[in-house]
């Protein structure tokens, strides 16, 4: 059973958010940290899966499609959060509502919006 959510941030999400999350005790990594800059959306999601991380992005359309493709094909992921473009502190506040109330197991194969 996995309780704590670990996040992997898409390259369109501010790296400052990752540092803010770490400062609050959460595990977070970015595409830059992982050497994944410039990779395709499916490669990014596959990497997040390999790391057992929830994927955070601003890219709504592409990741809604990937989520649906995964469900149809029986593939699993550890969750996708699609965030509006707001400043890092506002996004952190919204994320903390999820991170403090939902377990990693509960996020599996879920698509959430903040």
TORLO-138212 format. One record per residue: residue number from 0; x, y, z of N, C-alpha, C in turn. Coordinates in steps of 0.001 Angstrom, whole numbers. Layout:
R,NUM,X,Y,Z,X,Y,Z,X,Y,Z;
...
//
This chain:
R,0,838,-1182,0,0,0,0,886,1250,0;
R,1,567,2166,-881,1340,3413,-981,487,4559,-441;
R,2,996,5221,565,233,6289,1182,565,7657,603;
R,3,1830,7978,513,2234,9335,179,2438,9514,-1322;
R,4,1831,10553,-1838,1933,10877,-3258,3282,11522,-3542;
R,5,3941,11037,-4579,5140,11679,-5106,4759,12279,-6446;
R,6,5231,13487,-6704,4856,14198,-7926,6009,14296,-8910;
R,7,5663,14213,-10177,6586,14468,-11281,5973,15602,-12093;
R,8,6702,16714,-12214,6191,17911,-12858,6617,17988,-14317;
R,9,5636,18188,-15176,5862,18369,-16605,6727,19608,-16822;
R,10,7348,19688,-17989,8248,20806,-18239,7525,22142,-18341;
R,11,6207,22143,-18477,5472,23403,-18525,5077,23909,-17135;
R,12,5428,23160,-16092,5138,23553,-14716,6411,24147,-14113;
R,13,6257,25246,-13399,7395,25942,-12798,8191,25032,-11863;
R,14,9505,25060,-12015,10369,24270,-11134,10319,24790,-9701;
R,15,9944,26042,-9512,9791,26590,-8162,8748,25809,-7372;
R,16,7709,25353,-8040,6674,24575,-7359,7265,23312,-6741;
R,17,8173,22670,-7439,8820,21470,-6906,9565,21798,-5614;
R,18,10259,22915,-5601,10994,23312,-4399,10038,23652,-3251;
R,19,8919,24301,-3567,7925,24610,-2546,7338,23332,-1951;
R,20,7087,22343,-2793,6573,21056,-2316,7588,20361,-1411;
R,21,8844,20351,-1840,9899,19721,-1035,10016,20406,323;
R,22,9860,21737,331,9926,22492,1574,8809,22137,2541;
R,23,7761,21531,2030,6640,21098,2873,6677,19586,3111;
R,24,7795,18955,2756,7989,17548,3078,7520,16551,2032;
R,25,7136,17024,845,6670,16125,-209,7792,15839,-1186;
R,26,7766,14644,-1772,8737,14284,-2803,8233,14793,-4138;
R,27,9121,15460,-4857,8757,16066,-6127,9978,16120,-7021;
R,28,9784,15851,-8304,10873,15994,-9270,10319,16651,-10531;
R,29,11217,17159,-11334,10831,17857,-12552,11454,17181,-13770;
R,30,10961,17537,-14936,11555,17001,-16161,13017,17414,-16258;
R,31,13317,18624,-15798,14706,19089,-15820,15576,18229,-14919;
R,32,15102,17964,-13693,15853,17120,-12745,16131,15736,-13326;
R,33,15170,15243,-14097,15209,13858,-14582,15824,13705,-15967;
R,34,16281,14799,-16560,16866,14731,-17895,15848,14413,-18979;
R,35,14596,14819,-18760,13516,14468,-19686,13003,15666,-20492;
R,36,13680,16789,-20440,13252,17956,-21214,13136,17607,-22692;
R,37,12053,18042,-23323,11866,17839,-24758,11286,16487,-25147;
R,38,11059,15609,-24185,10480,14294,-24498,8984,14441,-24774;
R,39,8415,13478,-25472,6987,13514,-25817,6133,13340,-24569;
R,40,4860,13702,-24701,3929,13544,-23582,3844,12097,-23122;
R,41,3777,11168,-24053,3684,9754,-23659,4976,9296,-22975;
R,42,6122,9789,-23427,7383,9452,-22758,7410,10028,-21340;
R,43,6873,11240,-21186,6831,11861,-19858,5948,11042,-18916;
R,44,4778,10654,-19396,3875,9868,-18555,4479,8501,-18241;
R,45,5104,7880,-19227,5756,6588,-18982,6865,6721,-17934;
R,46,7603,7828,-17987,8653,8048,-16984,8027,8199,-15596;
R,47,6949,8998,-15505,6272,9164,-14219,5815,7813,-13677;
R,48,5307,6972,-14565,4870,5630,-14153,6053,4813,-13648;
R,49,7169,4888,-14351,8350,4124,-13933,8845,4559,-12554;
R,50,8571,5805,-12191,8988,6341,-10894,7870,6266,-9840;
R,51,6696,5731,-10272,5515,5621,-9408,5062,6983,-8889;
R,52,5060,7955,-9799,4707,9332,-9458,3394,9751,-10101;
R,53,2703,10645,-9423,1565,11345,-10010,2143,12426,-10926;
R,54,1562,12553,-12115,2057,13496,-13109,1273,14798,-13009;
R,55,1972,15926,-12923,1345,17245,-12849,1675,18023,-14115;
R,56,637,18553,-14762,818,19270,-16018,-215,20381,-16163;
R,57,44,21287,-17117,-948,22283,-17529,-1601,21855,-18846;
R,58,-1098,20810,-19447,-1479,20376,-20792,-2739,19501,-20738;
R,59,-3890,20150,-20660,-5160,19454,-20444,-5521,18477,-21558;
R,60,-5568,18958,-22794,-6086,18142,-23898,-5252,16880,-24107;
R,61,-3947,17022,-24198,-3097,15858,-24473,-3148,14821,-23355;
R,62,-3182,15291,-22106,-3165,14324,-21005,-4535,13745,-20704;
R,63,-5600,14443,-21048,-6919,13815,-21001,-6966,12667,-22014;
R,64,-6430,12919,-23204,-6392,11876,-24234,-5524,10696,-23809;
R,65,-4345,10967,-23267,-3476,9879,-22803,-4147,9083,-21685;
R,66,-4771,9768,-20765,-5483,9094,-19665,-6539,8137,-20235;
R,67,-7340,8625,-21177,-8386,7790,-21781,-7801,6621,-22556;
R,68,-6701,6846,-23279,-6028,5757,-24006,-5536,4686,-23031;
R,69,-4952,5107,-21921,-4456,4153,-20933,-5602,3316,-20379;
R,70,-6699,3966,-20039,-7830,3223,-19480,-8392,2224,-20492;
R,71,-8543,2648,-21746,-9084,1766,-22790,-8185,570,-23047;
R,72,-6876,781,-22968,-5945,-304,-23279,-5590,-1154,-22056;
R,73,-6136,-783,-20891,-5856,-1559,-19686,-4536,-1214,-19021;
R,74,-3855,-172,-19498,-2606,269,-18871,-2935,1109,-17649;
R,75,-2051,1097,-16682,-2263,1856,-15468,-1263,2991,-15338;
R,76,-1670,4028,-14644,-753,5111,-14284,-1013,5465,-12824;
R,77,-172,6305,-12262,-260,6637,-10844,-1034,7923,-10581;
R,78,-1707,8428,-11606,-2524,9616,-11468,-1990,10769,-12290;
R,79,-2919,11602,-12728,-2585,12803,-13484,-3368,13948,-12864;
R,80,-2665,15037,-12595,-3310,16259,-12127,-3089,17325,-13191;
R,81,-4176,17909,-13639,-4100,18987,-14627,-4409,20287,-13901;
R,82,-3467,21210,-13960,-3573,22451,-13199,-3786,23657,-14113;
R,83,-4619,24573,-13628,-4742,25871,-14305,-3411,26608,-14153;
R,84,-3184,27534,-15050,-1966,28351,-14957,-2211,29499,-13982;
R,85,-1691,29319,-12787,-1744,30350,-11751,-347,30436,-11136;
R,86,-140,31393,-10253,1191,31499,-9650,1472,30278,-8775;
R,87,2731,30068,-8493,3171,28856,-7795,2538,28702,-6411;
R,88,2366,29815,-5703,1803,29716,-4355,321,29343,-4385;
R,89,-417,29857,-5374,-1823,29472,-5528,-1932,27999,-5919;
R,90,-1041,27553,-6810,-1059,26151,-7232,-690,25244,-6061;
R,91,283,25651,-5268,677,24870,-4089,-512,24702,-3143;
R,92,-1244,25762,-2913,-2409,25704,-2023,-3421,24676,-2526;
R,93,-3685,24674,-3833,-4618,23700,-4419,-4062,22281,-4334;
R,94,-2788,22117,-4607,-2163,20794,-4550,-2186,20222,-3138;
R,95,-1935,21067,-2157,-1900,20589,-778,-3244,20022,-341;
R,96,-4327,20534,-909,-5646,19982,-595,-5738,18520,-1025;
R,97,-5120,18200,-2163,-5093,16813,-2630,-4069,16006,-1835;
R,98,-2856,16518,-1729,-1764,15775,-1107,-2026,15443,356;
R,99,-2786,16286,1030,-3077,16053,2448,-4328,15222,2688;
R,100,-5061,14892,1614,-6327,14164,1799,-6424,12853,1015;
R,101,-5554,12676,44,-5663,11530,-858,-4364,10726,-785;
R,102,-4492,9411,-727,-3288,8565,-719,-2827,8296,-2150;
R,103,-1609,7819,-2268,-1077,7449,-3580,-1939,6361,-4216;
R,104,-2374,5408,-3412,-3227,4339,-3942,-4550,4886,-4471;
R,105,-5100,5885,-3794,-6357,6481,-4236,-6213,7296,-5519;
R,106,-5010,7747,-5814,-4766,8528,-7034,-4557,7645,-8266;
R,107,-4289,6376,-8056,-3971,5486,-9163,-5080,5510,-10221;
R,108,-4678,5765,-11466,-5562,5816,-12638,-6599,6936,-12574;
R,109,-6395,7922,-11719,-7329,9040,-11599,-6814,10247,-12384;
R,110,-7758,11054,-12817,-7469,12327,-13468,-8151,13396,-12627;
R,111,-7363,14326,-12090,-7927,15384,-11258,-7552,16742,-11838;
R,112,-8380,17717,-11532,-8178,19080,-12023,-8060,20031,-10833;
R,113,-7094,20957,-10932,-6987,22001,-9917,-6850,23345,-10615;
//
